[in-house]
Amino acid sequence: MKPAAFDYFAPKSIEEALALLAEHGYDAKPLAGGQSLVPTMNFRLAQPAVLVDLNGIDELFFIREGGDGLRIGAMTRQRTVERSPLVQHRAPLIHETMPHIAHPQIRNRGTFGGSLAHADPASELPALAVTLNARLRVQSSRGERWVAAKDFYLDLFATDLQPDELLVEIAIPDLPAHTGWAFDEVARRHGDYAMAGAAATVTLAEDGTVTGARLVYLSVGDYPTEAFQAQALLIGEVPSPAVIRSAAETAAAQDINPGSDIHASADYRRHLAKVLAGRVLNRAVERAKAR
């Protein structure tokens, strides 16, 4: 299998890359880790006329503290994020989730921002970005703007990015005090795409009631799916097993609309959604109590 013919550019700065995207528009495609783009090009499912390779832009590779949280450059390798003590300390939900993403060989090349921009509904990182209220800095030759992760995902493999824009930085705010976190997924084999996955954060007041909750699914819709009704059931309640069970049942029955495919039926995905919600909410509550 070979890709269709394309022109190749390897810019050394963000400005040079943005100029190329502005010049070629819809004909151009940025190349980050290439773990998704290159296979689709080989199958000719994607046929960009111009490839803009971002791997030579050093300013897109970083992990650092910034203000009220963590800043991650879009080209930072997933394996680097996985092994970062700073990520483990400031964004423990990301640290916990990284080993679930594909295999080490993929994470060695795959990039943090590339996965977010690719917007595969079965990918873990978009769901994490929504769960953690991440903000994404996108840039073009016209200027820059920040987009909340919850507003970034529009449809299947579709984001708010314009053809001349690049995702350059991700801002992850610190978790509030007394907040727990958890991630889990079910796949046929470790490293396969998940049939369903869930991420959660739960914040507790001094009296033990829930003051904040996020429950976000992957692989049950066309983009990261937030369980709004389940979250609402938790607010103001002491998160007893019965309350968490009710929230999990509500999430599976009302908050998601999964499809069927060769990997799992819609009914099975609803079952997984219920089980996973129970797991991650219970674990997040226990961690919130410990903090």
matplotlib code that plots the C-alpha trace (Angstrom):
import matplotlib.pyplot as plt

x = [0.0, 1.3, -0.1, -1.2, 1.5, 1.9, 4.3, 6.3, 7.4, 9.4, 9.1, 11.3, 9.0, 5.3, 5.2, 6.6, 4.1, 1.2, 2.2, 2.2, -1.3, -2.6, -1.2, -2.5, -5.7, -7.8, -5.1, -2.7, -2.5, -0.2, 1.8, 2.4, 3.2, 1.7, 0.2, -3.2, -2.6, 0.1, -2.0, -5.0, -2.8, -1.5, -5.0, -5.8, -8.6, -6.8, -5.1, -3.7, -1.9, 0.5, 2.0, 3.3, 5.7, 5.7, 8.4, 11.1, 9.4, 11.1, 8.9, 5.9, 7.7, 7.3, 5.7, 5.8, 3.9, 1.9, -0.3, -3.0, -2.0, 0.0, 0.9, 1.7, 3.0, 1.0, 4.0, 5.0, 5.2, 2.6, 5.4, 7.0, 3.7, 3.3, 6.7, 6.6, 6.8, 5.2, 2.2, 1.9, 1.8, -0.3, -2.6, -2.9, -5.9, -3.7, -0.9, -3.3, -4.7, -1.6, -0.8, -4.2, -3.4, -2.4, 1.1, 4.5, 5.7, 2.7, 3.1, 6.8, 5.8, 2.2, 1.8, -0.5, -1.9, -2.1, -4.5, -6.7, -6.8, -7.5, -10.7, -11.1, -14.2, -12.5, -9.4, -8.7, -7.2, -10.2, -12.3, -9.7, -9.5, -13.2, -13.2, -10.4, -11.8, -8.8, -8.3, -6.7, -4.6, -4.9, -3.0, -3.0, -1.4, -4.4, -3.7, -4.5, -7.5, -8.3, -11.0, -12.5, -12.2, -15.9, -16.5, -13.7, -15.3, -18.2, -18.8, -17.1, -13.4, -14.6, -13.2, -13.4, -10.0, -10.0, -7.8, -5.2, -5.0, -2.7, -3.3, -0.1, -0.7, -3.0, -3.7, -4.8, -6.0, -5.2, -7.9, -9.8, -9.2, -10.9, -11.2, -10.7, -10.2, -10.4, -10.3, -11.2, -12.0, -12.9, -11.1, -10.8, -7.1, -4.9, -3.9, -6.9, -9.5, -11.9, -15.4, -16.2, -14.3, -15.0, -13.2, -14.5, -13.7, -15.6, -15.2, -16.5, -17.4, -16.4, -19.7, -19.1, -21.6, -20.7, -20.0, -18.7, -18.7, -17.6, -18.3, -17.2, -17.3, -15.3, -16.3, -20.0, -20.7, -19.2, -17.1, -16.4, -19.8, -20.4, -23.1, -24.9, -27.9, -25.8, -23.6, -26.7, -27.9, -24.7, -24.5, -25.6, -25.7, -23.6, -22.1, -23.4, -23.4, -27.1, -26.5, -23.6, -25.6, -28.4, -26.1, -24.4, -27.8, -28.9, -25.7, -26.1, -29.8, -30.1, -26.8, -25.4, -26.6, -24.1, -24.0, -23.4, -20.4, -18.3, -16.7, -19.8, -23.6, -25.3, -26.8, -23.5, -22.0, -24.8, -24.0, -20.3, -21.2, -23.1, -20.4, -17.6, -19.5, -19.8, -16.1, -14.7, -17.2, -16.5, -12.8, -12.9, -15.0, -12.5, -9.6, -11.5, -12.0, -8.3, -7.3]
y = [0.0, 3.4, 6.9, 9.2, 11.7, 14.7, 17.7, 17.6, 20.5, 20.4, 23.8, 24.8, 27.3, 27.7, 30.8, 28.9, 26.1, 28.5, 30.2, 26.9, 26.1, 29.5, 29.1, 25.6, 25.6, 22.4, 20.8, 20.7, 18.3, 18.7, 15.7, 15.2, 11.7, 10.1, 7.1, 7.8, 9.9, 7.7, 4.5, 6.3, 7.8, 4.4, 3.1, 6.3, 7.1, 10.4, 12.0, 15.4, 17.2, 18.8, 17.4, 19.9, 18.0, 19.5, 17.3, 19.9, 22.6, 22.5, 25.1, 22.6, 20.1, 21.0, 20.1, 23.0, 24.5, 27.6, 29.7, 27.5, 24.2, 22.4, 23.4, 20.7, 21.5, 19.9, 17.9, 16.4, 12.6, 10.6, 8.5, 11.7, 12.7, 9.2, 9.3, 12.9, 13.4, 16.9, 15.3, 12.7, 15.4, 18.1, 16.0, 12.5, 11.5, 11.9, 10.0, 7.1, 7.0, 7.1, 3.4, 2.5, 4.3, 1.7, 0.3, 1.8, 1.8, 3.9, 6.2, 6.7, 8.5, 9.6, 13.2, 14.6, 17.4, 15.1, 12.8, 15.7, 17.2, 13.9, 13.6, 9.8, 9.1, 6.0, 7.9, 8.5, 12.0, 13.9, 12.5, 13.5, 17.0, 17.5, 15.9, 18.2, 21.4, 21.7, 24.8, 24.4, 27.2, 27.3, 29.6, 30.8, 33.5, 35.6, 35.3, 32.9, 31.9, 29.6, 27.0, 25.0, 21.3, 20.8, 23.2, 21.8, 18.5, 19.0, 15.6, 12.4, 13.3, 17.0, 19.8, 23.6, 23.8, 25.8, 24.6, 27.3, 26.7, 24.5, 23.3, 24.5, 24.2, 22.5, 24.1, 21.6, 23.4, 21.9, 19.8, 21.6, 20.7, 17.5, 16.2, 12.6, 11.2, 7.9, 6.3, 2.9, 1.2, -2.2, -3.5, -7.0, -6.8, -4.3, -1.7, -2.3, 0.5, 0.5, -0.8, 1.8, 4.0, 6.5, 9.3, 11.0, 13.6, 14.2, 17.1, 16.8, 19.5, 19.3, 17.7, 14.9, 16.1, 16.4, 19.9, 19.0, 16.0, 15.2, 11.9, 11.7, 8.6, 7.6, 5.2, 5.5, 8.3, 10.5, 12.5, 12.7, 12.2, 14.0, 12.4, 15.6, 14.0, 11.6, 14.5, 16.4, 13.5, 13.6, 17.3, 18.0, 14.3, 12.2, 9.7, 6.5, 3.3, 3.8, 7.3, 6.2, 3.3, 5.6, 8.0, 5.1, 3.7, 7.2, 7.7, 4.5, 4.9, 8.6, 10.3, 8.2, 7.0, 4.3, 2.6, -1.1, -2.3, -5.4, -4.9, -4.4, -3.9, -0.8, -2.7, -4.1, -0.6, 0.6, -2.2, -1.3, 2.4, 1.5, -0.7, 1.7, 4.7, 2.8, 1.9, 5.4, 7.3, 5.0, 5.3, 9.0, 9.4, 7.4, 9.5, 12.7, 11.5, 10.7, 14.2]
z = [0.0, -0.9, -0.3, -3.2, -4.3, -2.1, -1.6, 1.6, 3.8, 7.1, 8.7, 11.6, 13.3, 14.1, 11.8, 8.9, 9.4, 9.7, 6.5, 4.6, 6.0, 5.0, 1.5, 0.8, 2.9, 2.7, 0.5, 3.4, 6.4, 9.5, 10.3, 14.1, 15.3, 12.2, 14.1, 12.6, 9.6, 7.9, 7.9, 6.5, 3.8, 3.0, 2.6, 0.6, 2.9, 3.3, 0.3, 1.3, -1.5, 0.9, 4.1, 6.7, 9.1, 12.5, 14.0, 13.5, 15.5, 18.9, 20.5, 20.3, 22.6, 26.3, 29.7, 32.2, 35.1, 34.1, 36.4, 37.8, 36.2, 33.6, 30.1, 27.5, 24.0, 21.2, 19.8, 23.2, 22.8, 24.7, 26.2, 27.6, 29.2, 30.6, 32.3, 33.5, 37.3, 36.8, 35.0, 37.7, 40.4, 38.7, 36.5, 38.0, 35.9, 32.8, 34.4, 35.3, 31.8, 29.6, 29.8, 28.4, 25.1, 22.5, 23.0, 24.1, 20.5, 19.5, 22.5, 21.6, 18.4, 19.1, 20.3, 22.9, 20.7, 17.6, 19.4, 20.6, 17.1, 15.3, 17.4, 17.2, 19.4, 20.7, 21.9, 25.5, 25.5, 24.1, 26.9, 29.4, 28.0, 28.5, 32.0, 33.2, 31.7, 29.5, 27.2, 23.8, 22.2, 18.5, 16.2, 12.6, 10.7, 11.6, 15.4, 18.2, 20.3, 23.2, 22.9, 25.8, 25.2, 25.7, 22.7, 20.5, 19.4, 16.9, 15.3, 14.2, 13.5, 13.4, 15.5, 15.8, 14.1, 10.8, 7.8, 8.5, 12.3, 14.4, 17.9, 19.7, 23.4, 26.0, 29.4, 32.1, 35.3, 38.7, 40.3, 43.1, 46.7, 47.9, 44.3, 43.3, 39.8, 38.0, 34.5, 33.2, 29.9, 28.5, 25.4, 23.9, 24.5, 26.2, 23.6, 21.4, 20.9, 23.8, 23.4, 26.0, 28.5, 31.2, 33.1, 36.2, 38.7, 42.0, 44.4, 48.0, 50.5, 54.1, 55.0, 52.4, 49.8, 46.2, 45.0, 41.5, 39.3, 35.7, 34.0, 30.4, 28.1, 25.1, 22.3, 22.9, 20.4, 17.7, 20.2, 24.0, 25.7, 28.9, 31.2, 32.2, 33.8, 35.8, 37.0, 38.1, 40.2, 42.2, 43.1, 46.7, 47.6, 49.8, 47.3, 48.8, 46.9, 46.1, 44.8, 42.6, 41.3, 40.3, 38.6, 36.7, 35.6, 34.4, 32.5, 30.6, 29.9, 29.2, 28.6, 25.8, 22.4, 21.4, 18.1, 17.2, 15.2, 14.8, 18.2, 20.4, 20.2, 21.4, 24.3, 25.4, 25.3, 27.5, 29.9, 29.9, 30.4, 33.6, 34.9, 34.1, 35.6, 38.9, 38.9, 38.2, 40.4, 43.3, 42.9, 42.4, 45.6, 47.6, 46.4, 47.1, 50.7, 51.0, 49.8]

ax = plt.figure().add_subplot(projection="3d")
ax.plot(x, y, z, "-o")
ax.set_aspect("equal")
plt.show()
